[in-house]
Amino acid sequence: MRDRAPISHSLPEPGFPEGRTRVTVDLDQFARNVRKVAESLRKNEGLLPVIKANAYGHGLLPVMTALSSMGIDRVAVMGADEALSLRRGGFTGTIVLLGGFSGPELSLCFKERLTPVLHHREQLRLLEGDSPPHSILDLHLKIDSGMGRLGFLPEEIPEILGLLSGISNARITGIMTHFPLSEDRKDTESCLELFRNTVLPILSHPSLSDLSVIHMANSGAVMQGLVSFEALHPSGRPLTFWARPGLILYGHLPLAGDTGWSEIAPILTVEARLLSVRTLPKGHSVSYGRTEVLSRDSRIGILGMGYADGLSRELSGRGWGVIDGRMVPFAGRVCMDMVAVDLTGLPREPKVGEWVKIINPRDAESMTVDQIARWTGTIPYEVLCLLGHRSDRRFVGDAGRSLENSR
């Protein structure tokens, strides 16, 4: 596959040296992932991409720009800080704040036309206080269907709706929940049924006269088609169900082995610069703790990437890089800023300064995010959020193509 020129980048400014690590994000593949998810949705279903946590470590503003150019005008983030970055970056669409708002953030929600999630009684008290005159804040009411994190319990909802009826500066335009175990269909269907049985009886409440959307389906639920249920607003206005995927958009599947999603692929490549190449004698130790003692005269390279760059220490003596399609195993412990690799088996002499692939979705010999997550006892979400957070970044691909059959 031929190389593509970056469409945008966060490489060093003139006068600054190039970094020791770099991350490349493929926005073409991101667009394909988004299309695949959008094409799986039914007529009354739409897409609310989750781009919180710096777009799961991929770059908030470039991902937002790609979505905008595809005709998608709504996103979900965690807090008002991310939302403000999006507004300053030029995004004018709907921004759902999954974490809601605190006291100091309420005025910002009004000013920037944000849509925070209502999940706590303290937020009701704040709404009853001072607010800009003649301003209305759109809110999404969160129901706890089993997550036990944010949201009102089903039995609290009638009282909450009653309290909302006395607040003139806010309106509920959405209702939502979150599934705690979306990879388990039985558990998800149980939560969905609880949510559905809570929502349907309250649709005629005056506080829900502006309701237009319901959302609940994260990536696992989207893969299983659990995005919507039969519901009609008493006014006769149709209700839209938003799918709310995150992980799958970045190319990782929460449900392994589902061949119906074969077009989904990772979009992140991670590379580290070769800082040094040395020949060390048999019996010499490598890195902290002397955990690696060479069994032969060896050519050892030092890569400028360590656990401070998100390369887990659990990969010590286990992970590897790739040069010319060949694996170069990590030697000894991963350090804060560096890791040693054994170059002895390579047919050529690697040059100091060249780039070594750490993760490359297009190279069958490369480590993958999913493998790293399994080996380190965590999940792909955490690996993605931590990898290369201080790296130079490049964004390749055409972010200008439109989303076919967008909803």
C-alpha positions in Angstrom: 0.0 0.0 0.0 1.4 3.4 -1.0 2.1 6.0 1.6 -0.3 9.0 1.8 0.6 12.5 2.6 -0.6 13.9 5.9 -3.7 16.1 5.6 -2.9 17.7 8.9 -0.4 17.2 11.7 0.8 18.1 15.1 4.5 17.7 14.3 7.0 19.9 16.0 7.0 23.6 15.2 9.9 25.1 13.3 12.9 25.2 15.6 11.8 22.2 17.7 13.5 18.8 17.3 11.5 15.9 15.9 10.2 13.6 18.7 11.3 10.1 19.7 7.9 8.6 19.0 5.2 9.3 16.5 1.6 8.3 16.0 -0.2 8.2 12.6 -4.0 8.2 12.5 -5.6 6.9 9.3 -8.8 9.0 8.8 -9.7 7.1 5.6 -10.1 3.9 7.7 -11.9 5.9 10.4 -14.4 7.0 7.7 -14.9 3.4 6.6 -15.5 2.4 10.2 -18.0 5.2 10.6 -19.8 4.2 7.4 -20.0 0.6 8.4 -21.7 1.5 11.7 -24.0 4.0 10.0 -25.1 1.4 7.4 -26.1 -1.0 10.1 -28.7 1.3 11.5 -32.4 1.2 10.7 -34.7 4.0 9.5 -35.4 5.5 12.9 -31.8 5.2 14.2 -29.0 7.8 13.9 -25.4 8.1 15.0 -23.9 9.9 18.0 -20.2 9.3 17.8 -18.3 9.2 21.1 -15.1 11.2 20.9 -14.3 11.7 24.5 -10.8 11.2 26.0 -9.1 12.9 23.0 -11.2 10.6 20.7 -10.0 7.6 22.6 -6.4 8.8 22.2 -6.6 9.4 18.5 -6.9 13.2 18.4 -10.1 15.2 19.3 -10.0 18.0 16.7 -8.9 15.9 13.7 -11.5 13.3 14.4 -14.2 16.0 14.8 -13.1 17.6 11.5 -13.4 14.2 9.8 -16.9 13.6 11.2 -18.0 17.1 10.2 -16.7 16.7 6.7 -18.8 13.4 6.5 -21.9 15.4 7.4 -22.2 14.3 11.0 -23.2 17.2 13.2 -23.4 15.7 16.7 -20.9 14.1 19.0 -20.6 13.1 22.6 -17.8 14.0 25.0 -17.3 13.7 28.7 -17.0 17.2 29.9 -17.3 20.9 29.2 -13.5 21.3 28.7 -13.6 18.9 25.7 -16.7 20.6 24.4 -15.1 24.1 24.6 -12.1 22.7 22.6 -14.6 21.5 19.9 -16.3 24.9 19.8 -13.0 26.7 19.5 -12.1 24.3 16.8 -15.1 25.3 14.7 -17.7 22.6 15.5 -21.2 24.1 15.6 -23.3 21.0 15.9 -24.8 19.2 19.0 -22.4 18.3 21.8 -23.7 15.9 24.4 -21.8 16.1 27.7 -21.9 12.6 29.1 -20.6 13.7 32.4 -23.2 16.4 32.8 -22.2 19.7 34.4 -21.1 21.1 37.7 -21.9 24.5 39.1 -19.1 26.6 37.4 -19.9 24.8 34.1 -23.6 25.7 33.9 -23.1 29.1 32.4 -20.7 27.7 29.8 -23.4 25.1 28.8 -25.8 28.0 28.1 -23.2 30.1 26.4 -21.9 27.4 24.1 -25.2 25.7 23.5 -24.1 22.4 25.0 -26.4 19.5 25.8 -25.4 18.1 29.2 -26.7 14.9 30.7 -28.9 15.3 33.8 -28.0 12.6 36.2 -28.1 14.1 39.8 -30.4 16.1 42.0 -27.7 18.8 42.6 -28.0 19.7 39.0 -31.7 20.5 39.4 -30.8 22.8 42.3 -28.3 24.6 40.1 -30.8 25.0 37.3 -33.2 26.6 39.7 -30.6 29.3 40.4 -29.4 32.1 38.2 -29.3 31.6 34.5 -29.1 33.8 31.4 -32.5 35.4 30.7 -34.6 34.0 27.9 -32.2 31.1 27.5 -33.2 27.4 27.4 -30.8 24.6 28.0 -31.4 21.3 26.3 -30.8 18.3 28.6 -30.7 14.5 28.3 -32.2 12.7 31.3 -30.1 9.7 32.3 -31.8 6.6 33.8 -29.6 4.0 35.6 -30.6 0.6 34.1 -27.9 -1.3 35.9 -24.6 0.5 35.5 -24.7 2.0 39.1 -22.6 5.0 38.1 -24.5 8.1 36.9 -28.2 8.5 36.5 -31.5 8.3 38.3 -33.0 5.0 39.4 -36.3 4.1 37.6 -38.3 4.6 40.7 -37.0 8.2 41.0 -38.0 9.3 37.5 -41.6 10.4 38.3 -40.4 12.7 41.0 -37.6 14.1 38.9 -40.0 14.9 36.1 -42.2 16.7 38.5 -39.3 18.8 39.7 -38.4 19.6 36.1 -41.8 20.9 35.4 -41.0 23.8 37.7 -37.8 24.8 36.0 -38.5 27.1 33.1 -34.9 27.4 31.7 -34.4 23.8 30.9 -36.1 21.2 28.6 -35.6 17.5 28.2 -34.9 16.7 24.6 -33.3 13.2 25.2 -33.5 10.2 27.5 -30.6 7.8 27.8 -29.0 4.9 29.7 -25.7 3.0 29.5 -25.2 -0.7 29.4 -22.7 -2.2 31.8 -22.1 -5.5 30.0 -22.9 -4.9 26.3 -20.9 -7.9 25.2 -23.4 -10.2 27.0 -26.6 -10.1 25.0 -28.8 -11.5 27.7 -27.6 -9.0 30.3 -28.0 -6.1 27.8 -31.5 -7.2 26.8 -32.4 -7.2 30.5 -31.1 -3.7 31.0 -32.9 -2.6 27.8 -36.1 -4.0 29.0 -35.8 -2.2 32.3 -35.1 1.0 30.5 -37.9 0.5 28.0 -40.4 -0.2 30.8 -39.3 3.0 32.6 -39.5 5.2 29.5 -42.8 4.1 27.8 -45.1 5.0 30.7 -43.6 8.5 31.1 -43.7 9.7 27.5 -46.9 11.7 28.1 -45.4 13.6 31.0 -45.5 17.4 30.3 -41.8 17.6 31.2 -41.1 15.5 28.1 -43.1 17.5 25.6 -39.8 18.4 23.8 -38.4 14.9 23.8 -37.1 13.9 20.4 -34.3 11.3 20.9 -33.5 8.2 23.0 -30.0 6.7 23.2 -28.4 3.7 24.9 -26.4 1.5 22.5 -22.6 1.5 22.9 -20.4 -0.4 20.5 -21.3 -3.9 21.8 -25.0 -3.2 21.7 -24.7 -1.7 18.2 -23.0 -4.9 17.0 -26.0 -6.9 18.3 -28.6 -4.6 16.8 -29.9 -3.4 20.2 -30.2 0.3 19.3 -34.0 0.9 19.5 -37.4 -0.3 20.6 -40.9 0.6 19.5 -41.9 4.0 20.9 -44.0 6.8 19.8 -44.3 10.3 21.4 -47.9 11.1 22.4 -47.8 14.1 20.1 -47.3 11.9 17.2 -43.8 13.2 16.6 -41.4 10.3 15.7 -38.7 9.5 18.2 -35.1 8.9 16.9 -32.8 6.4 18.6 -29.1 7.3 18.5 -26.5 4.6 18.4 -23.7 5.8 20.7 -20.6 3.9 19.6 -17.0 4.7 20.6 -14.5 1.8 20.4 -15.7 0.3 17.2 -15.3 3.7 15.3 -11.6 3.4 16.1 -11.3 -0.1 14.7 -11.7 -2.4 17.7 -14.5 -4.8 18.3 -15.8 -5.5 21.8 -17.3 -8.8 20.4 -14.7 -11.0 18.9 -15.4 -13.4 16.1 -18.3 -11.5 14.6 -17.5 -11.8 10.8 -20.3 -9.3 9.9 -17.9 -6.5 10.9 -14.9 -7.5 8.9 -14.6 -4.0 7.3 -13.8 -2.5 10.7 -10.1 -2.0 11.2 -7.8 -0.1 13.6 -6.6 3.3 12.6 -3.6 3.9 14.8 0.1 3.3 13.9 2.8 3.8 16.6 6.5 4.2 15.8 9.6 4.8 17.9 12.9 6.2 16.8 16.1 4.2 17.0 18.4 6.1 19.3 21.3 3.8 19.5 22.8 0.5 18.0 25.5 -1.3 19.9 27.1 -4.8 19.9 27.1 -6.3 23.3 29.0 -9.5 24.3 27.5 -12.7 25.4 26.8 -12.6 29.1 26.1 -8.9 29.2 22.9 -7.8 30.9 20.3 -5.4 29.4 18.2 -2.8 31.2 17.1 -2.5 34.8 17.2 -5.5 37.1 19.5 -7.5 34.8 16.4 -9.5 33.9 17.9 -10.1 30.4 21.4 -11.7 30.1 22.5 -12.2 26.5 23.1 -15.8 25.5 25.2 -14.7 22.5 27.0 -11.7 21.1 24.1 -9.4 20.2 23.3 -6.3 18.3 21.1 -4.2 20.6 19.1 -1.2 19.6 17.5 1.4 21.9 14.1 2.8 21.0 12.9 6.2 22.3 9.7 4.9 23.7 8.8 3.8 27.2 6.1 3.5 29.8 5.8 7.3 29.9 4.7 7.0 26.3 2.1 4.4 27.2 4.3 1.4 26.4 3.4 -0.8 29.3 6.1 -2.1 31.5 4.2 -5.4 31.4 5.6 -5.8 27.9 9.1 -6.2 29.2 10.8 -9.2 27.6 7.5 -9.9 25.8 6.8 -7.3 23.2 8.5 -6.4 20.0 9.0 -3.9 17.3 9.0 -4.5 13.5 11.8 -3.5 11.0 11.4 -4.4 7.4 8.6 -6.8 8.2 10.7 -8.7 10.8 10.1 -8.9 14.5 12.8 -7.4 16.8 12.0 -8.5 20.4 12.2 -6.3 23.4 15.2 -7.1 25.5 14.9 -6.6 29.2 12.6 -4.2 31.0 10.7 -1.4 29.4 12.1 1.9 30.9 10.4 5.2 31.4 11.6 6.7 28.1 13.3 3.8 26.3 13.2 0.1 25.5 15.9 -2.2 24.1 15.3 -4.4 21.1 17.4 -7.3 19.8 18.5 -6.6 16.2 20.8 -9.6 15.9 18.6 -11.5 13.4 18.2 -8.6 10.9 20.0 -9.0 7.6 21.0 -5.4 7.5 22.4 -2.8 9.9 19.6 -0.5 11.1 20.5 3.1 11.1 20.3 5.4 14.1 17.4 7.7 13.7 15.2 5.4 11.6 11.6 4.6 12.7 10.6 1.2 14.1 7.0 0.1 14.1 5.5 -0.7 17.5 1.9 -1.0 16.3 1.0 -1.2 12.6 -2.4 -2.5 11.6 -1.1 -3.2 8.0 1.7 -5.4 9.2 0.9 -9.0 10.1 4.0 -9.2 12.2 3.1 -6.2 14.4 1.8 -6.3 17.9 -1.9 -5.2 18.1 -3.7 -3.1 20.6 -5.9 -6.1 21.5 -2.9 -8.3 22.1 -1.3 -5.7 24.3 -4.5 -5.4 26.3 -4.7 -9.1 26.9 -1.0 -9.4 27.9 -1.2 -6.5 30.2 -4.4 -7.5 31.9 -6.5 -4.5 30.7 -8.8 -3.5 27.8 -8.2 -1.9 24.4 -9.8 1.4 25.7 -7.0 1.9 28.2 -4.2 1.0 25.8 -5.5 3.4 23.2 -5.9 6.3 25.6 -2.3 5.9 27.0 -0.3 5.0 23.8 1.7 7.9 22.4 0.0 10.6 24.4 3.2 12.7 24.2 4.1 11.7 20.6 4.3 13.7 17.5 1.1 13.1 15.5 0.2 12.8 11.8 -3.3 12.4 10.3 -3.5 10.8 6.9 -6.3 10.3 4.5 -9.1 12.3 2.9 -11.4 13.7 5.6 -13.5 15.4 3.0 -15.5 12.5 1.6 -19.2 12.6 2.5 -21.0 9.9 4.5 -23.1 7.8 2.1 -26.7 7.3 3.3 -26.0 9.4 6.4 -28.9 9.8 8.8 
